[in-house]
Amino acid sequence: MKEKDFFVITTNVESQYEKANFQQDRIFEMQGNYGYFECAKGCHQKRYENMRLVKQMVAETRKCKIPSYLVFVF
């Protein structure tokens, strides 16, 4: 694909194309991507990597509840 002009449209939500070294600006993930958080209001295009926070949420979950201090709006 290195020498091809391409654009990927996918319903994958788990970064498989990024993991395969496809250029991020040539991928449209219709349903989003589980690896990122986005602004809840849709007021900007910035995405936030979430691996560290999700791991912390899992570690601190009690009785199927995430502590409120780990849940916030970007």
Predicted model as a PDB file, atoms N, CA, C, CB and O in Angstrom, pLDDT in the B-factor column:
MODEL        1                                                                  
ATOM      1  N   MET A   1       0.806  -1.197   0.000  1.00 68.00           N  
ATOM      2  CA  MET A   1       0.000   0.000   0.000  1.00 68.00           C  
ATOM      3  C   MET A   1       0.855   1.270   0.000  1.00 68.00           C  
ATOM      4  CB  MET A   1      -0.920  -0.007   1.193  1.00 68.00           C  
ATOM      5  O   MET A   1       0.343   2.358  -0.261  1.00 68.00           O  
ATOM      6  N   LYS A   2       2.149   1.139   0.290  1.00 71.00           N  
ATOM      7  CA  LYS A   2       3.002   2.319   0.402  1.00 71.00           C  
ATOM      8  C   LYS A   2       2.955   3.205  -0.831  1.00 71.00           C  
ATOM      9  CB  LYS A   2       4.418   1.901   0.659  1.00 71.00           C  
ATOM     10  O   LYS A   2       3.020   4.429  -0.716  1.00 71.00           O  
ATOM     11  N   GLU A   3       2.846   2.613  -1.989  1.00 82.00           N  
ATOM     12  CA  GLU A   3       2.882   3.396  -3.225  1.00 82.00           C  
ATOM     13  C   GLU A   3       1.497   3.615  -3.827  1.00 82.00           C  
ATOM     14  CB  GLU A   3       3.767   2.711  -4.237  1.00 82.00           C  
ATOM     15  O   GLU A   3       1.380   4.121  -4.943  1.00 82.00           O  
ATOM     16  N   LYS A   4       0.466   3.245  -3.109  1.00 86.00           N  
ATOM     17  CA  LYS A   4      -0.911   3.399  -3.583  1.00 86.00           C  
ATOM     18  C   LYS A   4      -1.561   4.612  -2.931  1.00 86.00           C  
ATOM     19  CB  LYS A   4      -1.737   2.129  -3.291  1.00 86.00           C  
ATOM     20  O   LYS A   4      -1.284   4.933  -1.775  1.00 86.00           O  
ATOM     21  N   ASP A   5      -2.422   5.275  -3.679  1.00 91.00           N  
ATOM     22  CA  ASP A   5      -3.237   6.343  -3.124  1.00 91.00           C  
ATOM     23  C   ASP A   5      -4.512   5.687  -2.597  1.00 91.00           C  
ATOM     24  CB  ASP A   5      -3.550   7.466  -4.199  1.00 91.00           C  
ATOM     25  O   ASP A   5      -5.270   5.112  -3.378  1.00 91.00           O  
ATOM     26  N   PHE A   6      -4.759   5.761  -1.306  1.00 90.00           N  
ATOM     27  CA  PHE A   6      -5.889   5.050  -0.722  1.00 90.00           C  
ATOM     28  C   PHE A   6      -6.535   5.871   0.385  1.00 90.00           C  
ATOM     29  CB  PHE A   6      -5.445   3.694  -0.182  1.00 90.00           C  
ATOM     30  O   PHE A   6      -5.950   6.823   0.901  1.00 90.00           O  
ATOM     31  N   PHE A   7      -7.746   5.480   0.734  1.00 93.00           N  
ATOM     32  CA  PHE A   7      -8.448   6.004   1.898  1.00 93.00           C  
ATOM     33  C   PHE A   7      -9.311   4.857   2.426  1.00 93.00           C  
ATOM     34  CB  PHE A   7      -9.320   7.291   1.541  1.00 93.00           C  
ATOM     35  O   PHE A   7     -10.070   4.253   1.668  1.00 93.00           O  
ATOM     36  N   VAL A   8      -9.200   4.558   3.710  1.00 92.00           N  
ATOM     37  CA  VAL A   8      -9.915   3.440   4.315  1.00 92.00           C  
ATOM     38  C   VAL A   8     -11.150   3.946   5.046  1.00 92.00           C  
ATOM     39  CB  VAL A   8      -8.999   2.662   5.278  1.00 92.00           C  
ATOM     40  O   VAL A   8     -11.064   4.874   5.850  1.00 92.00           O  
ATOM     41  N   ILE A   9     -12.290   3.341   4.770  1.00 94.00           N  
ATOM     42  CA  ILE A   9     -13.514   3.577   5.531  1.00 94.00           C  
ATOM     43  C   ILE A   9     -13.828   2.260   6.225  1.00 94.00           C  
ATOM     44  CB  ILE A   9     -14.720   4.068   4.605  1.00 94.00           C  
ATOM     45  O   ILE A   9     -13.985   1.230   5.570  1.00 94.00           O  
ATOM     46  N   THR A  10     -13.918   2.292   7.545  1.00 93.00           N  
ATOM     47  CA  THR A  10     -14.069   1.044   8.284  1.00 93.00           C  
ATOM     48  C   THR A  10     -15.057   1.193   9.441  1.00 93.00           C  
ATOM     49  CB  THR A  10     -12.715   0.579   8.810  1.00 93.00           C  
ATOM     50  O   THR A  10     -15.287   2.292   9.947  1.00 93.00           O  
ATOM     51  N   THR A  11     -15.629   0.071   9.841  1.00 93.00           N  
ATOM     52  CA  THR A  11     -16.457   0.040  11.041  1.00 93.00           C  
ATOM     53  C   THR A  11     -15.663  -0.531  12.215  1.00 93.00           C  
ATOM     54  CB  THR A  11     -17.736  -0.791  10.799  1.00 93.00           C  
ATOM     55  O   THR A  11     -16.200  -0.667  13.315  1.00 93.00           O  
ATOM     56  N   ASN A  12     -14.397  -0.863  11.996  1.00 88.00           N  
ATOM     57  CA  ASN A  12     -13.540  -1.325  13.093  1.00 88.00           C  
ATOM     58  C   ASN A  12     -13.412  -0.214  14.122  1.00 88.00           C  
ATOM     59  CB  ASN A  12     -12.135  -1.755  12.570  1.00 88.00           C  
ATOM     60  O   ASN A  12     -13.358   0.963  13.765  1.00 88.00           O  
ATOM     61  N   VAL A  13     -13.363  -0.581  15.390  1.00 91.00           N  
ATOM     62  CA  VAL A  13     -13.261   0.418  16.454  1.00 91.00           C  
ATOM     63  C   VAL A  13     -12.051   0.168  17.357  1.00 91.00           C  
ATOM     64  CB  VAL A  13     -14.538   0.425  17.290  1.00 91.00           C  
ATOM     65  O   VAL A  13     -11.935   0.764  18.427  1.00 91.00           O  
ATOM     66  N   GLU A  14     -11.153  -0.715  16.919  1.00 88.00           N  
ATOM     67  CA  GLU A  14     -10.060  -1.108  17.792  1.00 88.00           C  
ATOM     68  C   GLU A  14      -8.671  -0.864  17.204  1.00 88.00           C  
ATOM     69  CB  GLU A  14     -10.200  -2.545  18.134  1.00 88.00           C  
ATOM     70  O   GLU A  14      -7.722  -1.573  17.540  1.00 88.00           O  
ATOM     71  N   SER A  15      -8.549   0.123  16.337  1.00 87.00           N  
ATOM     72  CA  SER A  15      -7.255   0.608  15.841  1.00 87.00           C  
ATOM     73  C   SER A  15      -6.479  -0.394  14.984  1.00 87.00           C  
ATOM     74  CB  SER A  15      -6.407   1.002  16.998  1.00 87.00           C  
ATOM     75  O   SER A  15      -5.256  -0.292  14.894  1.00 87.00           O  
ATOM     76  N   GLN A  16      -7.137  -1.336  14.368  1.00 89.00           N  
ATOM     77  CA  GLN A  16      -6.411  -2.348  13.605  1.00 89.00           C  
ATOM     78  C   GLN A  16      -5.634  -1.746  12.432  1.00 89.00           C  
ATOM     79  CB  GLN A  16      -7.378  -3.398  13.092  1.00 89.00           C  
ATOM     80  O   GLN A  16      -4.535  -2.210  12.126  1.00 89.00           O  
ATOM     81  N   TYR A  17      -6.174  -0.738  11.780  1.00 89.00           N  
ATOM     82  CA  TYR A  17      -5.454  -0.125  10.665  1.00 89.00           C  
ATOM     83  C   TYR A  17      -4.251   0.676  11.161  1.00 89.00           C  
ATOM     84  CB  TYR A  17      -6.393   0.780   9.855  1.00 89.00           C  
ATOM     85  O   TYR A  17      -3.197   0.664  10.526  1.00 89.00           O  
ATOM     86  N   GLU A  18      -4.399   1.368  12.286  1.00 86.00           N  
ATOM     87  CA  GLU A  18      -3.261   2.077  12.868  1.00 86.00           C  
ATOM     88  C   GLU A  18      -2.177   1.087  13.283  1.00 86.00           C  
ATOM     89  CB  GLU A  18      -3.709   2.923  14.079  1.00 86.00           C  
ATOM     90  O   GLU A  18      -0.992   1.341  13.065  1.00 86.00           O  
ATOM     91  N   LYS A  19      -2.567  -0.030  13.874  1.00 88.00           N  
ATOM     92  CA  LYS A  19      -1.607  -1.047  14.295  1.00 88.00           C  
ATOM     93  C   LYS A  19      -0.856  -1.638  13.107  1.00 88.00           C  
ATOM     94  CB  LYS A  19      -2.316  -2.155  15.063  1.00 88.00           C  
ATOM     95  O   LYS A  19       0.276  -2.101  13.243  1.00 88.00           O  
ATOM     96  N   ALA A  20      -1.498  -1.617  11.941  1.00 90.00           N  
ATOM     97  CA  ALA A  20      -0.867  -2.118  10.714  1.00 90.00           C  
ATOM     98  C   ALA A  20      -0.091  -1.010   9.989  1.00 90.00           C  
ATOM     99  CB  ALA A  20      -1.932  -2.712   9.776  1.00 90.00           C  
ATOM    100  O   ALA A  20       0.316  -1.169   8.838  1.00 90.00           O  
ATOM    101  N   ASN A  21       0.105   0.119  10.690  1.00 89.00           N  
ATOM    102  CA  ASN A  21       0.896   1.254  10.179  1.00 89.00           C  
ATOM    103  C   ASN A  21       0.268   2.003   9.013  1.00 89.00           C  
ATOM    104  CB  ASN A  21       2.233   0.770   9.757  1.00 89.00           C  
ATOM    105  O   ASN A  21       0.982   2.601   8.208  1.00 89.00           O  
ATOM    106  N   PHE A  22      -1.054   1.980   8.910  1.00 90.00           N  
ATOM    107  CA  PHE A  22      -1.726   2.841   7.941  1.00 90.00           C  
ATOM    108  C   PHE A  22      -1.688   4.261   8.498  1.00 90.00           C  
ATOM    109  CB  PHE A  22      -3.210   2.365   7.665  1.00 90.00           C  
ATOM    110  O   PHE A  22      -1.750   4.447   9.713  1.00 90.00           O  
ATOM    111  N   GLN A  23      -1.590   5.244   7.645  1.00 87.00           N  
ATOM    112  CA  GLN A  23      -1.553   6.629   8.088  1.00 87.00           C  
ATOM    113  C   GLN A  23      -2.900   7.005   8.694  1.00 87.00           C  
ATOM    114  CB  GLN A  23      -1.195   7.572   6.918  1.00 87.00           C  
ATOM    115  O   GLN A  23      -3.949   6.778   8.093  1.00 87.00           O  
ATOM    116  N   GLN A  24      -2.855   7.579   9.884  1.00 85.00           N  
ATOM    117  CA  GLN A  24      -4.085   7.908  10.611  1.00 85.00           C  
ATOM    118  C   GLN A  24      -4.973   8.875   9.835  1.00 85.00           C  
ATOM    119  CB  GLN A  24      -3.746   8.503  11.966  1.00 85.00           C  
ATOM    120  O   GLN A  24      -6.198   8.793   9.933  1.00 85.00           O  
ATOM    121  N   ASP A  25      -4.386   9.782   9.073  1.00 89.00           N  
ATOM    122  CA  ASP A  25      -5.200  10.751   8.329  1.00 89.00           C  
ATOM    123  C   ASP A  25      -5.827  10.152   7.074  1.00 89.00           C  
ATOM    124  CB  ASP A  25      -4.355  11.948   7.946  1.00 89.00           C  
ATOM    125  O   ASP A  25      -6.523  10.848   6.334  1.00 89.00           O  
ATOM    126  N   ARG A  26      -5.583   8.858   6.830  1.00 91.00           N  
ATOM    127  CA  ARG A  26      -6.179   8.162   5.690  1.00 91.00           C  
ATOM    128  C   ARG A  26      -7.161   7.080   6.141  1.00 91.00           C  
ATOM    129  CB  ARG A  26      -5.086   7.544   4.821  1.00 91.00           C  
ATOM    130  O   ARG A  26      -7.506   6.178   5.377  1.00 91.00           O  
ATOM    131  N   ILE A  27      -7.602   7.187   7.391  1.00 92.00           N  
ATOM    132  CA  ILE A  27      -8.542   6.211   7.959  1.00 92.00           C  
ATOM    133  C   ILE A  27      -9.761   6.962   8.489  1.00 92.00           C  
ATOM    134  CB  ILE A  27      -7.867   5.364   9.100  1.00 92.00           C  
ATOM    135  O   ILE A  27      -9.626   7.931   9.236  1.00 92.00           O  
ATOM    136  N   PHE A  28     -10.946   6.510   8.097  1.00 93.00           N  
ATOM    137  CA  PHE A  28     -12.186   7.036   8.671  1.00 93.00           C  
ATOM    138  C   PHE A  28     -12.875   5.904   9.403  1.00 93.00           C  
ATOM    139  CB  PHE A  28     -13.119   7.648   7.573  1.00 93.00           C  
ATOM    140  O   PHE A  28     -13.337   4.949   8.780  1.00 93.00           O  
ATOM    141  N   GLU A  29     -12.948   6.004  10.718  1.00 91.00           N  
ATOM    142  CA  GLU A  29     -13.598   4.989  11.536  1.00 91.00           C  
ATOM    143  C   GLU A  29     -15.011   5.476  11.849  1.00 91.00           C  
ATOM    144  CB  GLU A  29     -12.787   4.705  12.851  1.00 91.00           C  
ATOM    145  O   GLU A  29     -15.219   6.316  12.724  1.00 91.00           O  
ATOM    146  N   MET A  30     -15.966   4.933  11.120  1.00 90.00           N  
ATOM    147  CA  MET A  30     -17.350   5.406  11.176  1.00 90.00           C  
ATOM    148  C   MET A  30     -17.936   5.385  12.586  1.00 90.00           C  
ATOM    149  CB  MET A  30     -18.209   4.568  10.267  1.00 90.00           C  
ATOM    150  O   MET A  30     -18.717   6.261  12.954  1.00 90.00           O  
ATOM    151  N   GLN A  31     -17.557   4.390  13.360  1.00 89.00           N  
ATOM    152  CA  GLN A  31     -18.142   4.239  14.692  1.00 89.00           C  
ATOM    153  C   GLN A  31     -17.190   4.681  15.792  1.00 89.00           C  
ATOM    154  CB  GLN A  31     -18.549   2.802  14.921  1.00 89.00           C  
ATOM    155  O   GLN A  31     -17.394   4.356  16.962  1.00 89.00           O  
ATOM    156  N   GLY A  32     -16.156   5.418  15.424  1.00 85.00           N  
ATOM    157  CA  GLY A  32     -15.202   5.894  16.414  1.00 85.00           C  
ATOM    158  C   GLY A  32     -14.114   4.877  16.679  1.00 85.00           C  
ATOM    159  O   GLY A  32     -13.897   3.959  15.888  1.00 85.00           O  
ATOM    160  N   ASN A  33     -13.429   5.048  17.803  1.00 88.00           N  
ATOM    161  CA  ASN A  33     -12.300   4.193  18.146  1.00 88.00           C  
ATOM    162  C   ASN A  33     -12.256   4.058  19.663  1.00 88.00           C  
ATOM    163  CB  ASN A  33     -10.954   4.769  17.587  1.00 88.00           C  
ATOM    164  O   ASN A  33     -12.202   5.058  20.379  1.00 88.00           O  
ATOM    165  N   TYR A  34     -12.278   2.824  20.148  1.00 89.00           N  
ATOM    166  CA  TYR A  34     -12.275   2.579  21.582  1.00 89.00           C  
ATOM    167  C   TYR A  34     -11.004   3.058  22.277  1.00 89.00           C  
ATOM    168  CB  TYR A  34     -12.460   1.119  21.838  1.00 89.00           C  
ATOM    169  O   TYR A  34     -10.987   3.179  23.502  1.00 89.00           O  
ATOM    170  N   GLY A  35      -9.959   3.328  21.536  1.00 89.00           N  
ATOM    171  CA  GLY A  35      -8.685   3.757  22.115  1.00 89.00           C  
ATOM    172  C   GLY A  35      -8.620   5.227  22.459  1.00 89.00           C  
ATOM    173  O   GLY A  35      -7.607   5.700  22.975  1.00 89.00           O  
ATOM    174  N   TYR A  36      -9.689   5.959  22.181  1.00 88.00           N  
ATOM    175  CA  TYR A  36      -9.686   7.404  22.413  1.00 88.00           C  
ATOM    176  C   TYR A  36     -10.987   7.865  23.046  1.00 88.00           C  
ATOM    177  CB  TYR A  36      -9.452   8.152  21.107  1.00 88.00           C  
ATOM    178  O   TYR A  36     -12.045   7.267  22.848  1.00 88.00           O  
ATOM    179  N   PHE A  37     -10.883   8.933  23.806  1.00 86.00           N  
ATOM    180  CA  PHE A  37     -12.063   9.671  24.252  1.00 86.00           C  
ATOM    181  C   PHE A  37     -12.180  10.896  23.361  1.00 86.00           C  
ATOM    182  CB  PHE A  37     -11.968  10.072  25.778  1.00 86.00           C  
ATOM    183  O   PHE A  37     -11.186  11.379  22.818  1.00 86.00           O  
ATOM    184  N   GLU A  38     -13.390  11.389  23.215  1.00 83.00           N  
ATOM    185  CA  GLU A  38     -13.647  12.603  22.443  1.00 83.00           C  
ATOM    186  C   GLU A  38     -14.474  13.560  23.283  1.00 83.00           C  
ATOM    187  CB  GLU A  38     -14.372  12.278  21.108  1.00 83.00           C  
ATOM    188  O   GLU A  38     -15.062  13.165  24.289  1.00 83.00           O  
ATOM    189  N   CYS A  39     -14.518  14.796  22.876  1.00 80.00           N  
ATOM    190  CA  CYS A  39     -15.332  15.801  23.552  1.00 80.00           C  
ATOM    191  C   CYS A  39     -16.798  15.349  23.532  1.00 80.00           C  
ATOM    192  CB  CYS A  39     -15.168  17.203  22.874  1.00 80.00           C  
ATOM    193  O   CYS A  39     -17.325  14.989  22.480  1.00 80.00           O  
ATOM    194  N   ALA A  40     -17.435  15.369  24.672  1.00 79.00           N  
ATOM    195  CA  ALA A  40     -18.831  14.935  24.767  1.00 79.00           C  
ATOM    196  C   ALA A  40     -19.777  15.855  24.003  1.00 79.00           C  
ATOM    197  CB  ALA A  40     -19.256  14.866  26.222  1.00 79.00           C  
ATOM    198  O   ALA A  40     -20.846  15.425  23.568  1.00 79.00           O  
ATOM    199  N   LYS A  41     -19.389  17.111  23.838  1.00 82.00           N  
ATOM    200  CA  LYS A  41     -20.242  18.082  23.151  1.00 82.00           C  
ATOM    201  C   LYS A  41     -19.928  18.184  21.664  1.00 82.00           C  
ATOM    202  CB  LYS A  41     -20.095  19.444  23.793  1.00 82.00           C  
ATOM    203  O   LYS A  41     -20.660  18.844  20.927  1.00 82.00           O  
ATOM    204  N   GLY A  42     -18.869  17.551  21.215  1.00 80.00           N  
ATOM    205  CA  GLY A  42     -18.497  17.628  19.806  1.00 80.00           C  
ATOM    206  C   GLY A  42     -18.031  19.016  19.393  1.00 80.00           C  
ATOM    207  O   GLY A  42     -18.187  19.410  18.237  1.00 80.00           O  
ATOM    208  N   CYS A  43     -17.461  19.755  20.332  1.00 85.00           N  
ATOM    209  CA  CYS A  43     -17.081  21.147  20.058  1.00 85.00           C  
ATOM    210  C   CYS A  43     -15.709  21.285  19.410  1.00 85.00           C  
ATOM    211  CB  CYS A  43     -17.104  21.938  21.334  1.00 85.00           C  
ATOM    212  O   CYS A  43     -15.350  22.373  18.959  1.00 85.00           O  
ATOM    213  N   HIS A  44     -14.931  20.195  19.357  1.00 87.00           N  
ATOM    214  CA  HIS A  44     -13.631  20.238  18.695  1.00 87.00           C  
ATOM    215  C   HIS A  44     -13.255  18.840  18.216  1.00 87.00           C  
ATOM    216  CB  HIS A  44     -12.544  20.800  19.646  1.00 87.00           C  
ATOM    217  O   HIS A  44     -13.910  17.860  18.570  1.00 87.00           O  
ATOM    218  N   GLN A  45     -12.207  18.753  17.417  1.00 82.00           N  
ATOM    219  CA  GLN A  45     -11.810  17.487  16.789  1.00 82.00           C  
ATOM    220  C   GLN A  45     -10.747  16.716  17.572  1.00 82.00           C  
ATOM    221  CB  GLN A  45     -11.299  17.754  15.403  1.00 82.00           C  
ATOM    222  O   GLN A  45     -10.393  15.605  17.177  1.00 82.00           O  
ATOM    223  N   LYS A  46     -10.232  17.267  18.660  1.00 87.00           N  
ATOM    224  CA  LYS A  46      -9.157  16.606  19.397  1.00 87.00           C  
ATOM    225  C   LYS A  46      -9.642  15.302  20.020  1.00 87.00           C  
ATOM    226  CB  LYS A  46      -8.604  17.534  20.483  1.00 87.00           C  
ATOM    227  O   LYS A  46     -10.756  15.218  20.537  1.00 87.00           O  
ATOM    228  N   ARG A  47      -8.779  14.287  19.959  1.00 85.00           N  
ATOM    229  CA  ARG A  47      -9.066  13.015  20.621  1.00 85.00           C  
ATOM    230  C   ARG A  47      -8.034  12.808  21.720  1.00 85.00           C  
ATOM    231  CB  ARG A  47      -9.053  11.823  19.602  1.00 85.00           C  
ATOM    232  O   ARG A  47      -6.911  13.303  21.628  1.00 85.00           O  
ATOM    233  N   TYR A  48      -8.420  12.073  22.759  1.00 88.00           N  
ATOM    234  CA  TYR A  48      -7.566  11.860  23.914  1.00 88.00           C  
ATOM    235  C   TYR A  48      -7.315  10.364  24.083  1.00 88.00           C  
ATOM    236  CB  TYR A  48      -8.203  12.464  25.191  1.00 88.00           C  
ATOM    237  O   TYR A  48      -8.262   9.590  24.223  1.00 88.00           O  
ATOM    238  N   GLU A  49      -6.051   9.954  24.072  1.00 90.00           N  
ATOM    239  CA  GLU A  49      -5.748   8.543  24.305  1.00 90.00           C  
ATOM    240  C   GLU A  49      -6.244   8.168  25.694  1.00 90.00           C  
ATOM    241  CB  GLU A  49      -4.216   8.256  24.161  1.00 90.00           C  
ATOM    242  O   GLU A  49      -6.106   8.943  26.640  1.00 90.00           O  
ATOM    243  N   ASN A  50      -6.823   6.975  25.812  1.00 91.00           N  
ATOM    244  CA  ASN A  50      -7.490   6.645  27.074  1.00 91.00           C  
ATOM    245  C   ASN A  50      -6.947   5.416  27.794  1.00 91.00           C  
ATOM    246  CB  ASN A  50      -8.927   6.442  26.820  1.00 91.00           C  
ATOM    247  O   ASN A  50      -7.494   5.035  28.829  1.00 91.00           O  
ATOM    248  N   MET A  51      -5.902   4.788  27.289  1.00 92.00           N  
ATOM    249  CA  MET A  51      -5.416   3.519  27.862  1.00 92.00           C  
ATOM    250  C   MET A  51      -5.134   3.631  29.363  1.00 92.00           C  
ATOM    251  CB  MET A  51      -4.145   3.069  27.135  1.00 92.00           C  
ATOM    252  O   MET A  51      -5.594   2.798  30.144  1.00 92.00           O  
ATOM    253  N   ARG A  52      -4.389   4.647  29.760  1.00 94.00           N  
ATOM    254  CA  ARG A  52      -4.022   4.782  31.174  1.00 94.00           C  
ATOM    255  C   ARG A  52      -5.264   4.974  32.045  1.00 94.00           C  
ATOM    256  CB  ARG A  52      -3.053   5.964  31.367  1.00 94.00           C  
ATOM    257  O   ARG A  52      -5.387   4.346  33.097  1.00 94.00           O  
ATOM    258  N   LEU A  53      -6.181   5.838  31.612  1.00 93.00           N  
ATOM    259  CA  LEU A  53      -7.380   6.109  32.399  1.00 93.00           C  
ATOM    260  C   LEU A  53      -8.309   4.892  32.452  1.00 93.00           C  
ATOM    261  CB  LEU A  53      -8.125   7.310  31.820  1.00 93.00           C  
ATOM    262  O   LEU A  53      -8.873   4.596  33.505  1.00 93.00           O  
ATOM    263  N   VAL A  54      -8.473   4.196  31.345  1.00 93.00           N  
ATOM    264  CA  VAL A  54      -9.337   3.012  31.332  1.00 93.00           C  
ATOM    265  C   VAL A  54      -8.769   1.938  32.255  1.00 93.00           C  
ATOM    266  CB  VAL A  54      -9.490   2.459  29.894  1.00 93.00           C  
ATOM    267  O   VAL A  54      -9.522   1.288  32.980  1.00 93.00           O  
ATOM    268  N   LYS A  55      -7.445   1.743  32.238  1.00 95.00           N  
ATOM    269  CA  LYS A  55      -6.836   0.766  33.158  1.00 95.00           C  
ATOM    270  C   LYS A  55      -7.081   1.156  34.608  1.00 95.00           C  
ATOM    271  CB  LYS A  55      -5.323   0.647  32.898  1.00 95.00           C  
ATOM    272  O   LYS A  55      -7.351   0.297  35.447  1.00 95.00           O  
ATOM    273  N   GLN A  56      -6.988   2.455  34.908  1.00 95.00           N  
ATOM    274  CA  GLN A  56      -7.254   2.919  36.265  1.00 95.00           C  
ATOM    275  C   GLN A  56      -8.720   2.701  36.631  1.00 95.00           C  
ATOM    276  CB  GLN A  56      -6.884   4.404  36.408  1.00 95.00           C  
ATOM    277  O   GLN A  56      -9.028   2.298  37.753  1.00 95.00           O  
ATOM    278  N   MET A  57      -9.625   2.966  35.686  1.00 95.00           N  
ATOM    279  CA  MET A  57     -11.051   2.740  35.936  1.00 95.00           C  
ATOM    280  C   MET A  57     -11.331   1.279  36.252  1.00 95.00           C  
ATOM    281  CB  MET A  57     -11.881   3.181  34.730  1.00 95.00           C  
ATOM    282  O   MET A  57     -12.077   0.967  37.179  1.00 95.00           O  
ATOM    283  N   VAL A  58     -10.731   0.388  35.479  1.00 96.00           N  
ATOM    284  CA  VAL A  58     -10.927  -1.049  35.710  1.00 96.00           C  
ATOM    285  C   VAL A  58     -10.379  -1.442  37.083  1.00 96.00           C  
ATOM    286  CB  VAL A  58     -10.238  -1.883  34.595  1.00 96.00           C  
ATOM    287  O   VAL A  58     -11.029  -2.178  37.827  1.00 96.00           O  
ATOM    288  N   ALA A  59      -9.191  -0.954  37.414  1.00 97.00           N  
ATOM    289  CA  ALA A  59      -8.565  -1.303  38.690  1.00 97.00           C  
ATOM    290  C   ALA A  59      -9.365  -0.804  39.885  1.00 97.00           C  
ATOM    291  CB  ALA A  59      -7.162  -0.740  38.750  1.00 97.00           C  
ATOM    292  O   ALA A  59      -9.364  -1.438  40.940  1.00 97.00           O  
ATOM    293  N   GLU A  60     -10.050   0.328  39.730  1.00 96.00           N  
ATOM    294  CA  GLU A  60     -10.765   0.926  40.859  1.00 96.00           C  
ATOM    295  C   GLU A  60     -12.268   0.669  40.851  1.00 96.00           C  
ATOM    296  CB  GLU A  60     -10.525   2.397  40.873  1.00 96.00           C  
ATOM    297  O   GLU A  60     -12.990   1.214  41.686  1.00 96.00           O  
ATOM    298  N   THR A  61     -12.741  -0.140  39.935  1.00 97.00           N  
ATOM    299  CA  THR A  61     -14.167  -0.474  39.885  1.00 97.00           C  
ATOM    300  C   THR A  61     -14.546  -1.328  41.089  1.00 97.00           C  
ATOM    301  CB  THR A  61     -14.513  -1.213  38.570  1.00 97.00           C  
ATOM    302  O   THR A  61     -13.882  -2.317  41.401  1.00 97.00           O  
ATOM    303  N   ARG A  62     -15.605  -0.935  41.746  1.00 96.00           N  
ATOM    304  CA  ARG A  62     -16.134  -1.682  42.892  1.00 96.00           C  
ATOM    305  C   ARG A  62     -17.633  -1.853  42.683  1.00 96.00           C  
ATOM    306  CB  ARG A  62     -15.828  -0.950  44.255  1.00 96.00           C  
ATOM    307  O   ARG A  62     -18.335  -0.888  42.380  1.00 96.00           O  
ATOM    308  N   LYS A  63     -18.122  -3.078  42.846  1.00 97.00           N  
ATOM    309  CA  LYS A  63     -19.542  -3.389  42.665  1.00 97.00           C  
ATOM    310  C   LYS A  63     -20.047  -2.867  41.320  1.00 97.00           C  
ATOM    311  CB  LYS A  63     -20.374  -2.788  43.813  1.00 97.00           C  
ATOM    312  O   LYS A  63     -21.137  -2.302  41.229  1.00 97.00           O  
ATOM    313  N   CYS A  64     -19.238  -3.066  40.278  1.00 96.00           N  
ATOM    314  CA  CYS A  64     -19.563  -2.673  38.900  1.00 96.00           C  
ATOM    315  C   CYS A  64     -19.707  -1.157  38.733  1.00 96.00           C  
ATOM    316  CB  CYS A  64     -20.848  -3.352  38.462  1.00 96.00           C  
ATOM    317  O   CYS A  64     -20.371  -0.704  37.802  1.00 96.00           O  
ATOM    318  N   LYS A  65     -19.096  -0.373  39.617  1.00 95.00           N  
ATOM    319  CA  LYS A  65     -19.176   1.087  39.526  1.00 95.00           C  
ATOM    320  C   LYS A  65     -17.774   1.685  39.470  1.00 95.00           C  
ATOM    321  CB  LYS A  65     -19.962   1.670  40.725  1.00 95.00           C  
ATOM    322  O   LYS A  65     -16.868   1.275  40.195  1.00 95.00           O  
ATOM    323  N   ILE A  66     -17.629   2.668  38.582  1.00 94.00           N  
ATOM    324  CA  ILE A  66     -16.379   3.412  38.459  1.00 94.00           C  
ATOM    325  C   ILE A  66     -16.477   4.613  39.397  1.00 94.00           C  
ATOM    326  CB  ILE A  66     -16.109   3.861  36.964  1.00 94.00           C  
ATOM    327  O   ILE A  66     -17.506   5.287  39.416  1.00 94.00           O  
ATOM    328  N   PRO A  67     -15.432   4.896  40.173  1.00 93.00           N  
ATOM    329  CA  PRO A  67     -15.483   6.068  41.064  1.00 93.00           C  
ATOM    330  C   PRO A  67     -15.767   7.350  40.277  1.00 93.00           C  
ATOM    331  CB  PRO A  67     -14.155   6.211  41.839  1.00 93.00           C  
ATOM    332  O   PRO A  67     -15.235   7.550  39.185  1.00 93.00           O  
ATOM    333  N   SER A  68     -16.598   8.202  40.837  1.00 91.00           N  
ATOM    334  CA  SER A  68     -17.025   9.409  40.117  1.00 91.00           C  
ATOM    335  C   SER A  68     -15.864  10.337  39.788  1.00 91.00           C  
ATOM    336  CB  SER A  68     -18.052  10.163  40.934  1.00 91.00           C  
ATOM    337  O   SER A  68     -15.934  11.065  38.798  1.00 91.00           O  
ATOM    338  N   TYR A  69     -14.801  10.335  40.583  1.00 91.00           N  
ATOM    339  CA  TYR A  69     -13.680  11.220  40.286  1.00 91.00           C  
ATOM    340  C   TYR A  69     -12.911  10.806  39.030  1.00 91.00           C  
ATOM    341  CB  TYR A  69     -12.738  11.259  41.465  1.00 91.00           C  
ATOM    342  O   TYR A  69     -12.086  11.571  38.530  1.00 91.00           O  
ATOM    343  N   LEU A  70     -13.173   9.610  38.520  1.00 91.00           N  
ATOM    344  CA  LEU A  70     -12.539   9.165  37.265  1.00 91.00           C  
ATOM    345  C   LEU A  70     -13.419   9.417  36.061  1.00 91.00           C  
ATOM    346  CB  LEU A  70     -12.199   7.688  37.337  1.00 91.00           C  
ATOM    347  O   LEU A  70     -12.989   9.196  34.929  1.00 91.00           O  
ATOM    348  N   VAL A  71     -14.632   9.871  36.276  1.00 85.00           N  
ATOM    349  CA  VAL A  71     -15.556  10.143  35.177  1.00 85.00           C  
ATOM    350  C   VAL A  71     -15.709  11.661  35.045  1.00 85.00           C  
ATOM    351  CB  VAL A  71     -16.951   9.450  35.417  1.00 85.00           C  
ATOM    352  O   VAL A  71     -16.153  12.338  35.973  1.00 85.00           O  
ATOM    353  N   PHE A  72     -15.339  12.169  33.896  1.00 71.00           N  
ATOM    354  CA  PHE A  72     -15.408  13.613  33.678  1.00 71.00           C  
ATOM    355  C   PHE A  72     -15.653  13.883  32.209  1.00 71.00           C  
ATOM    356  CB  PHE A  72     -14.112  14.315  34.152  1.00 71.00           C  
ATOM    357  O   PHE A  72     -15.537  12.983  31.377  1.00 71.00           O  
ATOM    358  N   VAL A  73     -15.986  15.104  31.893  1.00 58.00           N  
ATOM    359  CA  VAL A  73     -16.265  15.511  30.517  1.00 58.00           C  
ATOM    360  C   VAL A  73     -15.088  16.321  30.019  1.00 58.00           C  
ATOM    361  CB  VAL A  73     -17.592  16.329  30.415  1.00 58.00           C  
ATOM    362  O   VAL A  73     -14.616  17.224  30.708  1.00 58.00           O  
ATOM    363  N   PHE A  74     -14.607  16.003  28.820  1.00 49.00           N  
ATOM    364  CA  PHE A  74     -13.495  16.747  28.216  1.00 49.00           C  
ATOM    365  C   PHE A  74     -14.005  18.044  27.659  1.00 49.00           C  
ATOM    366  CB  PHE A  74     -12.801  15.928  27.114  1.00 49.00           C  
ATOM    367  O   PHE A  74     -13.230  18.825  27.105  1.00 49.00           O  
TER     368      PHE A  74                                                      
ENDMDL                                                                          
END                                                                             
